[in-house]
Amino acid sequence: MRPTYSWSDLPGRTVGIYGLGTEGEAGLRACLARGIEPVLVDDAPRPGRPDGRQVLASAEGGLEALAGCEVVIKSPGISPYDPAVRSLVQAGVSIVGGLGLWMQEADQDRLVAVTGTKGKSTTTTILGHLLRGLGHRCLVGGNIGVPPFDPVVAAEKYDYWVIEVSSYQATGIATSPPVVGLTSLNPDHLPWHQHDVETYYRDKLSLCSQPGARWTVANGDSELIRARRELLGPEVRWVHADDDPDSRWMEPLQLLGTHNRRNALIARELLRRLEVPGADDESALRTAAEGFAGLESRLQVIGSVGGVSFVDDGLSTNVLPTLAAVEAFPERPVALIVGGQDRGIDYVPLAEGLRSRGSAPLLVLTIPDNGPRIREVLLANGVGPAVTVIEAADVTDAVEQGYAWARPDGVVLLSPAAPSFGRFRDYRQRGEAFAAAMTTIRDRA
């Protein structure tokens, strides 16, 4: 059983905060707003806090200080399977998440949560955009945007809360909202989840099935999700990419790929389960969809040179979304750039997916760090006669080679199926390197 504390339960208790990232800092502000002075602990404290508060290093007395607390608000980035966290549980400490504390007392009739390995940010953003377009005040937060419990935003009045939930956050949530969206399921973040894919699936899907759960609006095209029906809510509404083929309301969203069409359909179905007025009105939805800007590094067309399109899909960090990105261009030559930090992901499904692409030519350019391993897996498993696999030294080299190959009317697609860490600070810096290489080509043309 997960602890069922809410933020209102914490005053008068000894409280610790473990991890001072974005959520940790928001949690500190939430504690201070309630008159709570928490113990602050981080694995690597930054020196010289402007507020002068002491932050203990976990390895230098911090864990001992947390063991003296009744409740510890844990950062999502710290795994509950970590020996340090397990030692706190064994000491009788209740480990909670800031988002879980907030959900305990949120207005459940006005709350929708969205999760999934990939597609959750797109679906969350579409849902928030539609709600605003239908005339409602809406907070989009959680894993995207801002923590809803941060006093900076909690004081505002909202009609609806749309909350994206990662697998990290889901383990700290004890009560499910009645309406949850589930976009996809694929192996990811395995080190955090005990290096076990079934643990990852169970943790991810726990958002759908805690007390309070009712509806799961789920991707019906995913065999992995359908095979785990017992981990979903009491009632499931399956959504397929080919549902409502004559529907035109989503055209203003200008989404690329069948997977994003399904994400939009999931968003609409979530509106229906929330009983939002206008959810079944095609004209109202189309008007609400106007002005959608899309997400950074999600199948984002950043420019073109001489008929070749450059598409940044850098947030695709595993196989499933990368294959979906390739499928968004079924009839154009695609130069696909893959590779990054090696998390031990199985790339055999990537080979299988590329092999079934069809006759449109595809060039796969693998980049460090795990590029050589990806290339080896692809070649060992076969990718079909229309696919060529070569190595590139880095992103810039891959863009140069990809452009030369894709001319005159192809696509250079950064969809790396791997995280950016190691070579880059984050996905934004990797995207900037991709854009800079395109700019160099454009200036030279």
C-alpha positions as CSV (number, residue, x, y, z in Angstrom):
1,M,0.0,0.0,0.0
2,R,1.2,3.5,-0.9
3,P,1.0,6.2,1.8
4,T,-2.2,8.3,1.3
5,Y,-1.1,11.6,2.7
6,S,-2.2,14.9,1.2
7,W,-0.5,18.3,1.5
8,S,-3.1,19.2,4.1
9,D,-1.9,16.3,6.3
10,L,1.7,17.5,6.6
11,P,1.5,20.5,9.0
12,G,2.6,19.3,12.5
13,R,4.6,16.4,11.2
14,T,8.4,16.2,10.7
15,V,8.9,16.4,6.9
16,G,11.9,15.9,4.7
17,I,12.5,16.6,1.0
18,Y,14.9,14.2,-0.8
19,G,16.1,15.8,-4.1
20,L,16.1,19.5,-4.8
21,G,15.3,19.5,-8.6
22,T,12.2,21.2,-10.1
23,E,9.7,19.3,-8.0
24,G,11.8,19.4,-4.9
25,E,12.0,23.2,-5.0
26,A,8.3,23.4,-5.7
27,G,7.8,21.1,-2.7
28,L,9.8,23.3,-0.5
29,R,7.7,26.3,-1.5
30,A,4.6,24.2,-0.8
31,C,5.9,23.3,2.6
32,L,6.8,26.9,3.6
33,A,3.4,28.1,2.5
34,R,2.0,25.7,5.1
35,G,4.4,26.7,7.9
36,I,6.5,23.6,7.5
37,E,10.3,23.8,7.7
38,P,11.5,20.6,6.0
39,V,14.8,18.8,6.3
40,L,16.5,19.3,2.9
41,V,18.7,16.5,1.4
42,D,20.2,16.0,-2.0
43,D,22.7,13.6,-3.4
44,A,24.8,16.4,-4.7
45,P,23.8,19.7,-3.0
46,R,24.6,22.9,-4.8
47,P,26.6,25.4,-2.7
48,G,25.4,28.8,-1.7
49,R,21.6,28.7,-1.8
50,P,20.1,32.3,-2.1
51,D,17.7,31.5,0.8
52,G,20.6,30.4,3.0
53,R,18.9,27.1,3.9
54,Q,21.1,24.1,4.7
55,V,21.0,21.2,2.3
56,L,22.5,18.0,3.6
57,A,24.4,15.6,1.3
58,S,22.7,12.2,1.4
59,A,26.1,10.5,1.9
60,E,27.1,12.9,4.7
61,G,24.4,12.7,7.3
62,G,21.4,13.4,5.0
63,L,20.0,9.9,5.0
64,E,20.2,9.8,8.8
65,A,18.4,13.1,9.1
66,L,15.6,11.8,6.7
67,A,15.3,8.7,8.8
68,G,14.1,10.9,11.7
69,C,11.2,12.3,9.6
70,E,7.7,11.0,9.6
71,V,7.2,11.8,5.9
72,V,9.8,12.3,3.1
73,I,8.8,13.9,-0.2
74,K,11.0,12.1,-2.7
75,S,12.1,13.6,-6.1
76,P,10.8,11.6,-9.0
77,G,14.4,11.1,-10.2
78,I,15.2,9.0,-7.2
79,S,14.1,5.4,-7.6
80,P,12.0,3.8,-4.8
81,Y,14.1,0.7,-5.4
82,D,17.3,2.5,-4.4
83,P,18.8,1.0,-1.3
84,A,18.8,4.4,0.4
85,V,15.0,4.8,-0.1
86,R,14.4,1.2,1.0
87,S,16.3,1.8,4.2
88,L,14.1,4.8,4.9
89,V,11.0,2.7,4.4
90,Q,12.4,0.0,6.7
91,A,13.0,2.7,9.3
92,G,9.2,3.5,9.2
93,V,9.4,6.6,7.1
94,S,6.5,7.3,4.7
95,I,7.8,8.0,1.2
96,V,5.5,10.2,-0.9
97,G,5.7,12.2,-4.1
98,G,4.6,15.9,-4.4
99,L,2.3,15.1,-7.2
100,G,0.7,12.3,-5.3
101,L,0.1,14.6,-2.3
102,W,-1.7,17.0,-4.6
103,M,-3.8,14.4,-6.3
104,Q,-5.2,13.2,-3.0
105,E,-7.2,16.4,-2.6
106,A,-7.6,17.6,-6.2
107,D,-11.1,18.0,-7.7
108,Q,-11.4,14.5,-9.3
109,D,-14.2,15.6,-11.6
110,R,-12.0,18.3,-13.2
111,L,-8.7,16.3,-13.3
112,V,-7.3,14.1,-16.1
113,A,-3.9,12.4,-16.1
114,V,-2.0,11.2,-19.1
115,T,0.8,8.7,-19.2
116,G,2.6,6.4,-21.7
117,T,6.1,5.7,-22.7
118,K,5.8,8.2,-25.6
119,G,3.1,10.4,-26.8
120,K,2.0,11.6,-23.4
121,S,3.4,15.1,-23.9
122,T,1.8,15.5,-27.3
123,T,-1.6,14.2,-26.0
124,T,-1.4,16.4,-22.8
125,T,-0.6,19.5,-24.8
126,I,-3.4,18.8,-27.4
127,L,-5.8,18.2,-24.5
128,G,-4.9,21.5,-22.8
129,H,-5.1,23.4,-26.1
130,L,-8.6,22.0,-26.8
131,L,-9.9,22.8,-23.4
132,R,-8.6,26.4,-23.6
133,G,-10.1,26.6,-27.1
134,L,-13.4,25.5,-25.8
135,G,-13.3,28.4,-23.3
136,H,-12.0,26.8,-20.1
137,R,-9.2,27.9,-17.8
138,C,-6.8,25.0,-17.8
139,L,-3.5,24.1,-16.1
140,V,-1.2,21.8,-18.0
141,G,1.4,20.5,-15.6
142,G,3.1,17.5,-13.9
143,N,5.9,16.0,-16.0
144,I,5.4,18.8,-18.5
145,G,4.9,22.4,-17.5
146,V,4.8,23.2,-13.8
147,P,4.1,21.1,-10.7
148,P,0.4,21.8,-9.8
149,F,1.2,21.9,-6.1
150,D,3.6,24.8,-6.5
151,P,2.1,27.8,-4.6
152,V,3.1,30.0,-7.6
153,V,0.4,28.3,-9.7
154,A,-1.8,26.7,-7.1
155,A,-3.3,30.0,-6.1
156,E,-4.8,30.5,-9.6
157,K,-8.4,29.4,-10.4
158,Y,-8.7,26.7,-13.0
159,D,-11.6,24.8,-14.5
160,Y,-9.5,21.7,-15.4
161,W,-6.2,20.3,-14.6
162,V,-4.4,18.2,-17.3
163,I,-1.5,16.4,-15.7
164,E,1.2,14.4,-17.5
165,V,2.6,11.6,-15.3
166,S,5.9,9.8,-15.9
167,S,6.6,6.3,-14.6
168,Y,8.9,8.0,-12.0
169,Q,6.0,10.0,-10.7
170,A,3.4,7.2,-10.9
171,T,5.1,5.3,-8.1
172,G,4.3,8.1,-5.7
173,I,0.6,8.3,-6.5
174,A,-1.8,6.4,-4.2
175,T,-5.1,7.5,-5.7
176,S,-5.9,7.4,-9.4
177,P,-8.0,10.1,-11.1
178,P,-11.2,8.6,-12.5
179,V,-10.0,9.5,-16.0
180,V,-6.6,8.5,-17.3
181,G,-5.1,8.5,-20.8
182,L,-2.6,5.9,-21.9
183,T,-0.8,6.6,-25.1
184,S,1.8,3.8,-25.6
185,L,3.9,1.2,-23.9
186,N,7.5,0.2,-24.7
187,P,10.6,-0.7,-22.7
188,D,12.2,2.5,-21.2
189,H,14.0,3.8,-18.1
190,L,14.9,0.2,-17.1
191,P,17.8,1.1,-14.7
192,W,15.4,3.1,-12.6
193,H,12.9,0.2,-12.5
194,Q,15.3,-2.5,-11.3
195,H,16.5,-3.2,-14.8
196,D,13.3,-5.2,-15.3
197,V,10.8,-4.4,-18.1
198,E,7.8,-5.9,-16.3
199,T,8.5,-3.7,-13.2
200,Y,8.6,-0.7,-15.6
201,Y,5.2,-1.7,-17.1
202,R,3.7,-2.3,-13.7
203,D,4.9,1.0,-12.3
204,K,3.8,2.9,-15.4
205,L,0.4,1.4,-15.5
206,S,-0.2,1.8,-11.7
207,L,-1.6,5.2,-12.5
208,C,-4.5,3.6,-14.1
209,S,-5.5,1.2,-11.3
210,Q,-5.0,2.8,-7.9
211,P,-8.1,3.4,-5.7
212,G,-10.4,5.9,-7.4
213,A,-9.7,4.6,-11.0
214,R,-12.6,4.3,-13.4
215,W,-11.8,5.0,-17.1
216,T,-8.6,4.3,-18.9
217,V,-8.6,5.7,-22.4
218,A,-5.9,3.6,-24.0
219,N,-4.1,3.0,-27.3
220,G,-5.9,0.1,-28.8
221,D,-3.2,-0.5,-31.4
222,S,-0.6,-1.5,-28.8
223,E,-0.4,-5.2,-28.3
224,L,1.7,-4.6,-25.1
225,I,-1.1,-2.6,-23.6
226,R,-3.9,-4.9,-24.7
227,A,-2.0,-7.9,-23.2
228,R,-2.0,-6.0,-19.8
229,R,-5.7,-5.3,-19.5
230,E,-5.7,-6.4,-15.9
231,L,-3.4,-3.5,-15.0
232,L,-5.8,-0.9,-16.4
233,G,-8.8,0.7,-14.8
234,P,-12.2,-1.0,-14.3
235,E,-13.4,0.4,-17.6
236,V,-11.3,0.8,-20.8
237,R,-12.1,2.8,-23.9
238,W,-9.8,1.5,-26.7
239,V,-8.8,4.2,-29.3
240,H,-7.3,3.2,-32.7
241,A,-5.5,5.4,-35.2
242,D,-8.0,4.6,-37.9
243,D,-11.1,5.5,-35.8
244,D,-13.4,8.1,-37.3
245,P,-11.6,8.2,-40.7
246,D,-13.9,11.0,-42.0
247,S,-13.3,13.3,-39.0
248,R,-11.9,16.7,-40.0
249,W,-11.8,18.5,-36.7
250,M,-8.1,17.8,-36.0
251,E,-6.8,19.3,-39.3
252,P,-5.8,22.6,-37.7
253,L,-3.5,20.7,-35.4
254,Q,-1.3,19.9,-38.4
255,L,0.0,16.7,-36.9
256,L,2.4,14.4,-38.7
257,G,2.1,10.6,-38.4
258,T,-0.7,8.2,-37.7
259,H,0.5,7.9,-34.1
260,N,-0.2,11.6,-33.5
261,R,-3.6,11.2,-35.1
262,R,-4.3,8.6,-32.5
263,N,-3.0,10.9,-29.8
264,A,-5.5,13.5,-30.9
265,L,-8.3,11.0,-30.8
266,I,-7.3,9.9,-27.3
267,A,-7.4,13.6,-26.3
268,R,-10.9,14.0,-27.6
269,E,-12.1,10.8,-25.9
270,L,-10.7,12.1,-22.6
271,L,-12.8,15.2,-23.1
272,R,-15.8,13.0,-23.5
273,R,-15.1,11.0,-20.3
274,L,-14.7,14.3,-18.5
275,E,-18.1,15.3,-20.0
276,V,-16.7,18.6,-21.3
277,P,-19.3,20.5,-23.3
278,G,-18.4,20.6,-27.0
279,A,-16.5,17.3,-26.9
280,D,-18.9,15.8,-29.5
281,D,-19.2,19.0,-31.5
282,E,-17.0,18.6,-34.6
283,S,-17.3,22.3,-35.5
284,A,-16.5,23.5,-31.9
285,L,-13.5,21.1,-31.7
286,R,-12.1,22.3,-35.1
287,T,-12.3,25.9,-33.9
288,A,-10.7,24.9,-30.6
289,A,-7.9,23.2,-32.5
290,E,-6.9,26.4,-34.3
291,G,-3.5,27.9,-33.4
292,F,-1.9,24.7,-32.1
293,A,1.9,25.3,-32.1
294,G,3.0,21.7,-31.5
295,L,5.9,20.6,-29.3
296,E,9.5,21.3,-29.5
297,S,11.5,18.4,-30.8
298,R,8.4,16.3,-31.5
299,L,8.3,15.8,-35.3
300,Q,9.1,19.5,-35.6
301,V,9.9,20.7,-39.1
302,I,12.6,23.2,-38.5
303,G,13.3,24.1,-42.1
304,S,14.2,23.0,-45.6
305,V,17.0,23.4,-48.0
306,G,16.6,22.8,-51.8
307,G,13.5,20.7,-51.3
308,V,15.0,18.6,-48.4
309,S,13.0,18.9,-45.1
310,F,14.8,18.8,-41.8
311,V,12.7,17.4,-38.9
312,D,13.7,17.4,-35.2
313,D,12.2,14.5,-33.4
314,G,14.9,14.5,-30.7
315,L,12.5,13.6,-27.9
316,S,12.0,10.1,-29.4
317,T,14.4,8.2,-27.2
318,N,13.4,4.6,-27.8
319,V,12.4,2.4,-30.7
320,L,8.6,2.9,-30.7
321,P,8.4,6.6,-31.4
322,T,11.3,6.5,-33.8
323,L,9.5,3.9,-36.0
324,A,6.4,6.1,-35.8
325,A,8.4,9.1,-36.9
326,V,9.7,7.2,-40.0
327,E,6.2,6.1,-40.8
328,A,5.1,9.7,-40.9
329,F,7.0,9.9,-44.3
330,P,5.9,6.8,-46.1
331,E,6.6,7.9,-49.7
332,R,9.7,10.1,-49.2
333,P,13.3,9.1,-48.9
334,V,14.3,9.5,-45.3
335,A,17.8,9.9,-43.8
336,L,17.3,8.8,-40.2
337,I,19.8,9.8,-37.6
338,V,19.9,7.4,-34.6
339,G,22.1,7.0,-31.5
340,G,23.0,8.5,-28.2
341,Q,23.4,7.4,-24.6
342,D,23.3,3.6,-24.3
343,R,20.6,2.4,-21.9
344,G,20.7,-1.2,-23.0
345,I,17.6,-0.9,-25.2
346,D,16.9,-3.8,-27.5
347,Y,17.2,-2.6,-31.1
348,V,16.0,-5.8,-32.7
349,P,12.5,-4.3,-32.9
350,L,14.0,-1.3,-34.8
351,A,15.4,-3.6,-37.4
352,E,12.1,-5.4,-37.7
353,G,10.1,-2.2,-38.1
354,L,12.5,-0.7,-40.7
355,R,12.3,-3.9,-42.6
356,S,8.6,-3.6,-43.0
357,R,8.7,0.1,-44.1
358,G,8.1,-0.6,-47.8
359,S,9.9,0.4,-50.9
360,A,10.7,4.1,-50.1
361,P,14.5,4.3,-49.6
362,L,15.9,4.8,-46.1
363,L,19.4,5.7,-45.0
364,V,20.2,5.1,-41.3
365,L,23.1,7.1,-40.0
366,T,24.2,5.9,-36.5
367,I,26.0,8.3,-34.2
368,P,27.8,7.9,-30.9
369,D,27.7,6.6,-28.2
370,N,25.6,3.6,-29.0
371,G,25.6,4.1,-32.8
372,P,28.0,1.2,-33.5
373,R,25.8,-1.2,-31.4
374,I,22.7,0.0,-33.3
375,R,24.4,-0.6,-36.6
376,E,25.5,-4.0,-35.6
377,V,22.0,-5.0,-34.5
378,L,20.4,-3.7,-37.7
379,L,22.8,-5.4,-40.0
380,A,22.7,-8.7,-38.0
381,N,18.9,-8.8,-38.1
382,G,18.4,-7.5,-41.7
383,V,16.7,-4.3,-42.6
384,G,15.6,-5.0,-46.2
385,P,17.0,-4.0,-49.6
386,A,15.6,-0.4,-49.4
387,V,17.6,0.4,-46.2
388,T,21.3,1.4,-46.0
389,V,23.1,1.7,-42.7
390,I,26.2,3.7,-42.2
391,E,28.1,5.3,-39.3
392,A,28.6,9.0,-38.8
393,A,31.1,10.7,-36.5
394,D,28.6,13.0,-34.8
395,V,25.3,14.9,-35.4
396,T,26.9,17.4,-37.8
397,D,28.5,14.7,-39.9
398,A,25.2,12.8,-40.0
399,V,23.3,15.9,-41.2
400,E,25.8,16.6,-43.9
401,Q,25.7,13.0,-45.2
402,G,22.0,12.8,-44.8
403,Y,21.4,15.9,-46.8
404,A,23.6,14.8,-49.6
405,W,21.8,11.5,-49.8
406,A,18.2,12.9,-49.4
407,R,18.4,15.4,-52.2
408,P,16.3,16.6,-54.0
409,D,13.1,15.9,-52.1
410,G,13.8,13.7,-49.1
411,V,13.8,14.2,-45.3
412,V,16.6,14.4,-42.8
413,L,15.1,13.1,-39.6
414,L,16.7,13.3,-36.2
415,S,14.8,10.6,-34.2
416,P,17.6,9.1,-32.2
417,A,15.9,6.2,-30.3
418,A,18.3,7.1,-27.5
419,P,18.8,9.9,-24.9
420,S,21.1,12.8,-25.5
421,F,23.1,12.6,-22.2
422,G,26.8,12.0,-22.4
423,R,27.4,14.0,-25.6
424,F,24.9,16.8,-24.9
425,R,23.4,18.5,-21.9
426,D,19.9,17.6,-22.9
427,Y,17.7,17.1,-26.0
428,R,17.5,20.8,-26.6
429,Q,21.3,21.1,-27.0
430,R,21.2,18.1,-29.4
431,G,18.4,19.8,-31.3
432,E,20.5,23.0,-31.5
433,A,23.4,21.0,-33.0
434,F,21.0,19.5,-35.6
435,A,19.6,23.0,-36.5
436,A,23.1,24.5,-36.6
437,A,24.2,21.8,-39.1
438,M,21.1,22.6,-41.3
439,T,21.9,26.3,-41.1
440,T,25.5,25.7,-42.3
441,I,24.1,23.7,-45.3
442,R,21.6,26.5,-46.1
443,D,24.2,29.2,-45.9
444,R,26.4,27.3,-48.2
445,A,23.7,26.5,-50.7
